[in-house]
């Protein structure tokens, strides 16, 4: 039931490259979440890393399963569309809520540190 032996070497290398690149990009975004100081700085790194990292992982998945099934597998495109639209919308909603909260509390917006 394991399809890995049927995967040609070129497809395995491309799949591995895209999956590892996506993981590295997502890790970079997570490290940005830890390193940056204010909420307004922290919110950008994970959203950019998640969107681009997910895109790379989805490309690797499309290559792998298209080669294994001998037909184009495109359901990953729907996943990519949903991630591409929902991540920035979530970012905007989080920042607007934080901005509103800071203005109501009378804080300096955006914060100068």
PLY file of the C-alpha trace (Angstrom):
ply
format ascii 1.0
element vertex 113
property float x
property float y
property float z
element edge 112
property int vertex1
property int vertex2
end_header
0.00 0.00 0.00
3.04 2.29 0.00
3.34 4.36 -3.18
6.82 5.73 -2.47
8.73 3.06 -4.46
6.72 3.93 -7.58
7.77 7.59 -7.46
10.55 8.42 -9.98
13.72 9.96 -8.59
13.18 13.35 -10.26
9.69 13.64 -8.75
10.95 12.55 -5.33
13.68 15.20 -5.42
11.28 17.95 -6.53
8.74 16.92 -3.91
11.40 16.86 -1.20
12.72 20.27 -2.28
9.32 21.96 -2.18
8.27 20.34 1.10
11.54 21.25 2.80
11.45 24.79 1.38
7.88 25.21 2.63
8.84 23.92 6.06
11.85 26.28 6.22
9.76 29.29 5.18
7.10 28.46 7.76
9.81 28.02 10.42
11.20 31.44 9.50
7.76 32.96 10.05
7.46 31.22 13.42
10.87 32.53 14.46
9.73 36.02 13.48
6.82 35.59 15.85
9.23 34.89 18.69
11.84 37.54 17.87
9.79 40.62 17.06
8.79 42.93 19.92
5.32 44.40 19.48
2.07 42.79 18.42
1.97 44.85 15.25
5.41 43.56 14.23
4.71 39.98 15.30
1.53 39.56 13.31
3.21 39.92 9.89
5.90 37.23 9.99
3.68 34.18 10.64
1.09 35.19 8.07
3.66 35.65 5.32
5.48 32.47 6.30
2.28 30.45 6.48
1.04 31.57 3.09
4.28 31.05 1.17
5.23 27.91 3.14
1.85 26.33 2.52
2.14 27.17 -1.17
5.47 25.37 -1.45
4.17 22.32 0.40
1.10 22.22 -1.84
3.27 22.36 -4.98
5.30 19.42 -3.65
2.08 17.53 -2.93
0.75 18.25 -6.42
3.94 16.94 -8.02
4.00 13.78 -5.92
0.38 12.76 -6.33
0.16 13.78 -9.99
3.09 11.49 -10.82
1.77 8.61 -8.67
-1.75 8.75 -10.09
-0.70 9.53 -13.71
-3.18 12.40 -13.88
-3.17 16.00 -12.72
-4.19 16.32 -9.07
-5.48 19.84 -8.59
-7.53 19.74 -5.38
-4.50 21.33 -3.69
-5.27 24.47 -5.70
-8.49 24.87 -3.70
-6.52 24.54 -0.47
-4.08 27.17 -1.72
-6.90 29.54 -2.64
-8.50 29.20 0.78
-5.20 29.74 2.60
-4.30 32.69 0.37
-7.61 34.43 1.08
-8.18 33.55 4.72
-4.70 34.30 6.12
-4.59 38.00 5.08
-8.21 38.50 6.14
-7.40 37.07 9.57
-4.36 39.37 9.77
-6.49 42.41 8.98
-9.15 41.47 11.53
-6.58 40.86 14.28
-4.77 44.13 13.63
-8.00 46.14 13.49
-9.18 44.63 16.78
-5.83 45.38 18.43
-5.81 48.90 17.00
-9.32 49.55 18.29
-8.40 48.19 21.72
-5.28 50.35 21.88
-7.17 53.48 20.85
-9.88 52.88 23.45
-7.22 52.39 26.14
-5.49 55.61 25.03
-2.21 53.97 24.03
0.19 55.43 21.48
-0.84 53.87 18.17
1.15 52.50 16.47
3.51 51.88 19.37
6.94 53.48 19.13
9.53 51.33 20.88
0 1
1 2
2 3
3 4
4 5
5 6
6 7
7 8
8 9
9 10
10 11
11 12
12 13
13 14
14 15
15 16
16 17
17 18
18 19
19 20
20 21
21 22
22 23
23 24
24 25
25 26
26 27
27 28
28 29
29 30
30 31
31 32
32 33
33 34
34 35
35 36
36 37
37 38
38 39
39 40
40 41
41 42
42 43
43 44
44 45
45 46
46 47
47 48
48 49
49 50
50 51
51 52
52 53
53 54
54 55
55 56
56 57
57 58
58 59
59 60
60 61
61 62
62 63
63 64
64 65
65 66
66 67
67 68
68 69
69 70
70 71
71 72
72 73
73 74
74 75
75 76
76 77
77 78
78 79
79 80
80 81
81 82
82 83
83 84
84 85
85 86
86 87
87 88
88 89
89 90
90 91
91 92
92 93
93 94
94 95
95 96
96 97
97 98
98 99
99 100
100 101
101 102
102 103
103 104
104 105
105 106
106 107
107 108
108 109
109 110
110 111
111 112
